């Protein structure tokens, strides 16, 4: 199965991490000087809010699988690895649609934070509302009910202790898809909703309960990408990067309008440089490295615009966008001209409601072309979330999944440890 075999170059990692499900038990080493962070992204796929395609593509089970196969081949994925995403019956159309893991993920995370680990705060990494964010009623749906279904019901009271727990949020491209006003309507709701935290489309904050040891730097990468030309992605038949040489127009409404919005990369560098926090974590929606093969032009632009600042001053970059679980490192050799003492770690956790396969042919190509980059762990076709544990100058990130069958049992797929690097500049 592809969710376990992430290509030959990663098989050794996965055999160690996934050879047998790990039984989760409460960590006796969890103490007050440790900080636990729940990480999840791309959570907003709710069956009561169908995409336009769900009305056009009224699939039977056989038709759904055939469509999945066509998309697999269109995306240049190896034919012999084909796997269809789980499906269910739409309560709106009565026909077959892609299943969502949102509610089961919420239950699993609640159980995890209530019984197995201390979760001091959470991170929600964008694409919080599919298919088009808040619509201000344009689709006939009330945003008040939409916010309740997407935020309050599944995630609002997910973590009951400590009392200071908040989920810190960034927006993704789908959150801006209906209109700029729709994106800001979501921001306004989250700024005033207990249990969540936003302070505009980009902001920095030291989460409550961390004694100032952690500072989050939240950037809106959709807004950044909308301000510069981005080429359309196109893979060659062998999975290598290709290009049609055409600019990809954004299909969402988030072009920066103010001077401050246009200067996010500069703001990020200055905020990181001036921070007094022990741990400096950058949150965003779009990755700088990923393994599914369809986001590499966006990633290339972001490496040019924000990677140098993160290489100088940040400890980790935490993102979603791909509906996978991944860990990557960047040596910073390309961004700064020479490698840093410790690589920059990217944690990708975008599997909270939708599933996406890897492209192992693209992964092999990417490893060869970019020596500054290393894929530590990457797995697709699953529902999952992540947990980051900060203790002293060491961090460990745990990648976890739940079953496709509908349960919320948690399986630990991989654990990765890395050192704080922001004090090295």
N, C-alpha and C positions, 0 to 999 in steps of 0.2 A: 504494500500500500504506500502511496506517495506521502501520506502524512507521517510515515515512519522513515521511509527511505528517501532522504533528501539529496540523492545523487552520491556517486561513489566517493567523492572527495570529502563528504561529510558523514559517511556511514559509521566511521569509528566513534565519532561523537555520539551518534544516536544509539548505537549498540550499548554504550555505557549508560547513557541517560534514560533510554527507553526500553532496555532489555526486559525489564519487568516493572509493572506499576509500583511506584513507591507509596508505602502507607504513610499518610500524613498524621503526625502526632504533634501535640503542643510542644513548642521549643522551650525547654527549661532554661535556656540561656537568654531568653528575652528579658531584658531589664529596662529600667527607666532611661538608661543612657543609650538605648538603641532606638532608632526611628524606623518605623515600618510604613511603606507606601504602597498602596493598591494602585495598579496601572491597568487601564482598559480603554479601548478606543473603537470607533466605528460601531457604536452600540445601537444606533437609532433606527433599525429596520423592524417596523411593527406591521403586522399583517393587516391591520385596519386602515393603513395608509398606502394603498397600492401605487405603483408606478404606472404611467400611461401604457407601457408595454404589457402590463398585466391584463389590460383590456383588449389589446391587439393580439397578443399571443395566448389564446385560450387553449393551453396545452392539455392533452391527455398525458398519462404517464409515459407512454411510448414517445409522444411528440416532445416531451420535456427532455428525455434522455438524448434524443436525436439533436435537439437544439444545443444541449451541453456539449455533445461531440463536435458539432460544427464550430462552436466558439473555441473549443480546445485547439482544433486545427488552425483556425484563423489566427490564434495567438502564438502559433509556431511552437507549441509544446510537443515533446516527443510522443508519437502516436501510441507506443506500447505502454505509456504510463497513464492513459486516460482513466479518469474517475469522475463520476457524476456527483454533484453536490446533493445533499439530502433535500427532499421535497416534502411538501404538505399540501393540503387543500385550502385554498383561499376562502376566508369567510365572506369576502366581498363578491368574487366572481364564481365561486364554486368549482374552480378548476385548479390544476396543478401549478404551484409556484414554488420558488426556492424557500426552504424552511429558514426560520430565524432561531437563534440561540439566546436572544436577549434576556428573556425571563429566567431561563435556566442558569445563565451566567450570573445574573443578579442574585439568585438563590445561592449558587455556589460561593460567590464572593462574600455574601452575608454569613454563611456557615464558616468560611475560612477565617474571616475577621472576628467572628464571635467565639470560635472554639479552638482555633489552631495557631493563630498569630495575632499580634497587636498591630492594628492598622491606625496610624496616627493621622493620616490624611490620604486622599485619593487624587488621581489624575485622570481626567476624561479628555481624550485626544482628538476630538473632532469627528465630523460626520455624525453628529448627535441626533439629527433628524433627517431621515430619508423620506421621500426621494429629493425634496426641494427645500428643506428648512421650513421656517414659519412662512405662511403664505398670506397672512392678514385676511384670511377668508376667501381668497381667490379660487381655491379648489373646493369650496363648499364646506370646508372643515373649520371648526372653531379652534383657534390657536390655544385658547385656554385649556381645552380638552387635550389637544395635541401635546402641550407641555406636561400635562398630568400623566399622559400615557408614556411619554418618552423619558421623563425625568423623575417626577415625584413618586409614581407608583413603583417602578422597578428599583430606583437608586436612592430615593429621598431619605429613607430611614434604614438603609442597608447596614450601616455601622452605628451601633448605639453607644459604644464606648470606645474611646474617651468622648466626653461631651464636646470637646473642641474639634472633633472630626469634621472636615469639609472636603468636598470634591472640587478641585481646582480645574477649570475648564478652558479649553481653547476651541475655536470653531474650525470646521473643515470646508472643503469646496462645496459639498452638498448643502451645508447650512446657509450658504450665500446664494443658492441657485435660483430662488424665486425672485429675490430683489435685495437691494442694499437695506431697505427698510425692514425686510424680513430677518436679515442677519442681526440688525440692531434690536429688533423686538426680542429675539432670543437672548441677547446679551442683557437687555434690561430685565428680563424675567430672572435670569440667573444671578444678577447683581442683588436681587431682592428676595430670592428664594432660600429659606433656611436649609442648611446642609450643603449648599453649593457656593462657589465663589468665582466671580469675574469682576474685572475692573476695566472695562473697555475691551476692544479687540486684541490689544497687547498690553502687557503690564508686568511688573515684578512684585513679588510678595514674599514675606517670610511667614510660612504657615504657623498658625497658633499651635502651641504645645511643643515646639521644637527648640525653644530657648535661643532663637536666632541663628541656630547652627545651619539651617537650610534656607536657601533663597531660590525661588522659582522665577524663571524669566520666560514668560509666555509670549510667543510671537505668532502672528497670523500669516502663515506662509502662503495662504491663498491670496491675500492682499499683496504680499511681496511679489509673487509670481505674476499677478495681473498687471504689475507695473513695468515689466520688461518682456522682450520677445522670448518665447519658448517654442522650440521646434516640435513638430508632431513626432511622436514615437513611431517607429516602424522596424520590426525585427526582420532580419534576413532568414531564409529557410533553415540555416544551420543554427539559429538562435543568437547570432551575433548582432550587434547594434547596427541598424541601418538608418537612413534618413531620406525622406522625400524632399527635404529642403524647404518645407512649407511651415510657416508660422501657425501654431495652434491657437486659434482665438479662444479665450476663456468662455466657458458656457455657464458662467455664474457672474453675479453682479457685485464685485468687491474692489473695483479699481480704486486705488487710493486717491482721495480728493484733497486732503489737507497736507500741509508741509510735514507735520509730524508723521502722518501715515506713510508718506513717501520716504521718510528717513528711518524706517524701522531697523535696517542693518546697522546704521550708525548708533541709534539708540541702544541696540543690543550690546554692541561692543563697549560703549561707555558705561552702561549699567553693570555689565560683568566686571569690567576693570575696577570700578569703584565699590564693588560689593565687599562687605566685611564678613560674609558668611563663610563657614567652613566648607559647606557643600553648595556648589552652584550648578543647578540643573536647568537645562533649557527644554521647554515644552513646545511642541508644534504639531502640525498635522502631517506634513509631507516629509518623507525620509530623504536622507542624502545617499543612502544605499538600500537596495531591496532586491528580492530574489524572484519576483513573479514575472519580470520582463517587460512591464508596460509603463514604467514611471521614470525611465532613465534620463530623459531630457529635462524634466522638472528637477531631478536630483542634481544633474550637472549644473544647472543655473544656481541652485541653492548652495552647492559647494563653492561656487565663485563668490556668492554674496554674503553668506553668514558663517561658512566653515572657518575662515581665518580667525575671526573673533572667538569662536568656540575653542579652536585649537590653542589659542593663547590663554584663555581664562576659564573655560567651563570644565566640569567633571563628566558630564554625560548629556547626550541629546536623546530625548524621549518622544516618540512619534507613533502615528497610526498610518492611515491611508491604505496601505496594503492589508488585506484581511487575513493576516498570517501572524506567526510569532517568530521573531528573528532577533539575533544579536550580531552586530557588526562592529569592527574597529577600523579606525583610520589613523595611520601613522603621522599624519599632518605634513608629510614630506612634500606633497604637491601643493598644499595650501600655504605653507610657510617657507618652502625652499629647502627644508631639512626636517627630518623627523624629530618629534619631541621625545622627552625621556619616557613618557607613558602615552600610549595611543588614546585617542578620543573614542569612547564607547557610545554606540547608538543602540538603544533598546526600542524595538518595534513591537507594539502590542495592539493590533487592529482587528482581532478576531472575536469581538464581543457580540456580534449578531449575524454577520455574513461570513461565508467561507470563500477562500480563493486558493487555487493550486499554485505551486511553485513552477518555475520553468527551469529545469535542470540543465538544459542546453545553454540557456542564457547565463546561468550561474557559473558554469565552467568557463565560458567566454570572459565574463566579468573578472573572475579570479586571475586570469592570464593577462588581461589588458591593463589592470590597475594594481600595480604592486603595492601601493600605499593602503590598499583595502584588504580586509580579511573577513570572511563570513565565519563567525564562530559557531552559530547555530541558526537553523532556518527550517521551519516546518509549515506546511499548508494543509488545506482541506480539513479544518478542525474549528471548533469553538474553544476559546481560551482567554486567559488573562495572565498578568504578571504581578510579581511582588518584589519590591526593592527594599532590602534591609541595610540600613546605614549603621555602622558601629565603629566609632573612632574614625580612623582614616581608611577604613575598608568598607566596600559595598559588596553585597551579593544579590543577584537577581535570580528569581525562580520563575521558570516558564511552566504554566499549568494548563491542562485541557479538561474538558468535560465530554461525556460520550454523545455521539450522534443520536443515540436511541431515545433521548429525551430526559435523562436523569441529570442530576447535578453533582454526581460523584467526581472528585478531583483526582487527576493523575499528574504527578510531577514529571515533566519531560526532560528538564535540564536545569542545572544550577551553575551559575557563572559568577566568579569573584573577581573584583578589580579594585585598584587603589585610587584614592583621591589624587587628583593631578593639579588642581587649581592653585595650589601653593607653590608649584614648581616654576611659575613664570618669573 
